[in-house]
Amino acid sequence: MFSREDVPGLALAIVVCEVVGAAPALVTATGSGSWYATLARPALAPPNWVFGPVWTTLFVLLGVAAYLVLRDGRGRQRQVAFGLFVAQYALNVAWTLVFFGSESIAGGLAVIAALWALIAATVAAFARVRRSAALLLVPYLAWVSFAAYLNYAFYQLN
């Protein structure tokens, strides 16, 4: 699947996804005395320490998937797939800024609904370029589905 020549591009794609993905969390860091800590938590909400490792892993998968599409895609299919990838990633960043930065549960719910739709579209577009790239996004779609449930549950409880 990968050769020695792929290492620089693959590493760059992963690093970019990690940095872009982590940046909003640094801006909106929440501590024990934060707004988030005061919210009633849904029964299925995992402990806060779970989110860091999960997102780090998902960002690696996103980086690998994006690299595969950029490497293997051609023409319009690659443009559409990567354009959708960038758009969904922008909404991923926006969700953190809206939910935590603006302390808006309802706003977060609106953003995550649009994010889910864009991820689904990205999976479909990636599948047209390279099936394995699309499959790498499935855990991300599943996690965002769970995050959407949590966002909705927070909305209902608070």
C-alpha positions as CSV (number, residue, x, y, z in Angstrom):
1,M,0.0,0.0,0.0
2,F,2.8,2.4,0.9
3,S,6.4,2.7,-0.3
4,R,9.4,4.5,1.0
5,E,8.5,7.4,-1.3
6,D,5.1,7.8,0.4
7,V,6.6,8.5,3.8
8,P,7.1,12.3,3.6
9,G,3.7,13.0,2.1
10,L,2.0,10.5,4.4
11,A,3.7,12.0,7.5
12,L,2.8,15.5,6.4
13,A,-0.8,14.6,5.9
14,I,-1.0,13.1,9.3
15,V,0.8,16.0,11.0
16,V,-1.5,18.5,9.3
17,C,-4.6,16.6,10.4
18,E,-3.3,16.3,14.0
19,V,-2.4,20.0,14.2
20,V,-5.6,21.3,12.6
21,G,-7.7,18.9,14.7
22,A,-6.0,19.8,18.0
23,A,-5.8,23.5,17.5
24,P,-9.4,24.4,18.5
25,A,-9.0,22.3,21.7
26,L,-6.1,24.4,22.7
27,V,-8.1,27.6,22.2
28,T,-11.1,26.3,24.1
29,A,-9.4,24.2,26.7
30,T,-11.8,23.3,29.6
31,G,-10.8,22.7,33.2
32,S,-12.5,21.5,36.2
33,G,-14.1,24.9,36.9
34,S,-15.2,25.4,33.3
35,W,-18.7,25.8,31.9
36,Y,-18.6,22.2,30.5
37,A,-17.9,20.8,34.0
38,T,-21.1,22.4,35.3
39,L,-23.3,20.6,32.7
40,A,-25.5,17.6,33.5
41,R,-23.9,14.7,31.7
42,P,-25.7,12.0,29.6
43,A,-25.5,8.5,31.0
44,L,-23.4,7.3,28.1
45,A,-20.9,10.2,28.3
46,P,-17.4,8.7,28.5
47,P,-14.8,10.1,31.0
48,N,-13.1,13.2,29.6
49,W,-9.7,11.5,29.3
50,V,-11.2,9.2,26.5
51,F,-11.6,12.0,24.0
52,G,-7.9,12.8,23.5
53,P,-6.7,9.3,22.5
54,V,-9.8,8.8,20.4
55,W,-9.4,12.0,18.4
56,T,-5.7,11.5,18.0
57,T,-6.3,8.1,16.5
58,L,-9.1,9.4,14.3
59,F,-6.9,12.3,13.0
60,V,-4.2,9.7,12.0
61,L,-6.9,7.8,10.1
62,L,-8.1,11.0,8.4
63,G,-4.5,11.9,7.5
64,V,-3.9,8.5,5.9
65,A,-7.2,8.6,4.0
66,A,-6.6,12.1,2.7
67,Y,-3.1,11.2,1.6
68,L,-4.4,8.2,-0.3
69,V,-7.0,10.3,-2.1
70,L,-4.5,13.0,-3.0
71,R,-2.0,10.3,-4.2
72,D,-4.3,8.1,-6.1
73,G,-7.1,10.4,-7.2
74,R,-7.2,12.1,-10.6
75,G,-9.0,15.1,-12.0
76,R,-12.5,16.0,-10.8
77,Q,-13.0,12.9,-8.6
78,R,-9.9,13.9,-6.5
79,Q,-11.0,17.6,-6.4
80,V,-14.5,16.7,-5.2
81,A,-13.3,14.2,-2.6
82,F,-10.6,16.5,-1.2
83,G,-12.9,19.5,-1.3
84,L,-15.5,17.6,0.8
85,F,-12.7,16.5,3.1
86,V,-11.6,20.1,3.7
87,A,-15.2,21.2,4.2
88,Q,-16.0,18.6,6.7
89,Y,-12.7,19.3,8.5
90,A,-13.7,23.0,8.8
91,L,-17.0,22.0,10.4
92,N,-15.1,19.6,12.7
93,V,-13.0,22.6,13.9
94,A,-16.1,24.8,14.0
95,W,-18.0,22.4,16.3
96,T,-15.3,22.7,19.0
97,L,-15.3,26.5,18.7
98,V,-19.1,26.7,18.8
99,F,-19.8,24.1,21.5
100,F,-16.9,24.9,23.8
101,G,-15.8,28.3,22.7
102,S,-19.2,29.9,22.5
103,E,-20.7,27.6,25.1
104,S,-23.6,26.9,22.7
105,I,-25.0,23.4,22.9
106,A,-27.7,24.2,20.4
107,G,-25.2,25.7,18.0
108,G,-23.0,22.7,18.4
109,L,-26.0,20.5,17.5
110,A,-26.6,22.4,14.3
111,V,-22.9,22.2,13.4
112,I,-22.6,18.5,14.1
113,A,-25.6,17.7,12.0
114,A,-24.0,19.4,9.0
115,L,-20.7,17.8,9.9
116,W,-22.3,14.3,9.9
117,A,-23.8,14.9,6.4
118,L,-20.5,16.2,5.0
119,I,-18.6,13.2,6.5
120,A,-21.0,10.8,4.8
121,A,-20.6,12.7,1.5
122,T,-16.8,12.5,2.0
123,V,-16.9,8.8,2.6
124,A,-18.9,8.3,-0.6
125,A,-16.5,10.6,-2.6
126,F,-13.4,8.8,-1.2
127,A,-14.9,5.5,-2.2
128,R,-15.0,6.6,-5.8
129,V,-11.3,7.4,-5.6
130,R,-10.1,4.6,-3.3
131,R,-12.2,2.2,-1.3
132,S,-9.6,1.8,1.5
133,A,-9.5,5.6,2.0
134,A,-13.3,5.6,2.5
135,L,-13.1,2.7,5.0
136,L,-10.6,4.6,7.0
137,L,-13.3,7.3,7.6
138,V,-15.9,4.8,8.9
139,P,-14.6,5.0,12.5
140,Y,-14.7,8.8,12.3
141,L,-18.3,8.7,11.0
142,A,-19.2,6.3,13.8
143,W,-17.5,8.5,16.5
144,V,-19.2,11.7,15.2
145,S,-22.5,9.8,15.3
146,F,-21.9,9.1,18.9
147,A,-20.8,12.7,19.5
148,A,-24.0,13.9,17.9
149,Y,-25.9,11.7,20.3
150,L,-23.9,13.2,23.2
151,N,-24.5,16.7,21.9
152,Y,-28.2,16.1,21.7
153,A,-28.3,14.5,25.1
154,F,-26.5,17.5,26.6
155,Y,-29.0,19.7,24.8
156,Q,-31.9,17.8,26.4
157,L,-30.4,17.8,29.9
158,N,-29.2,21.4,30.0
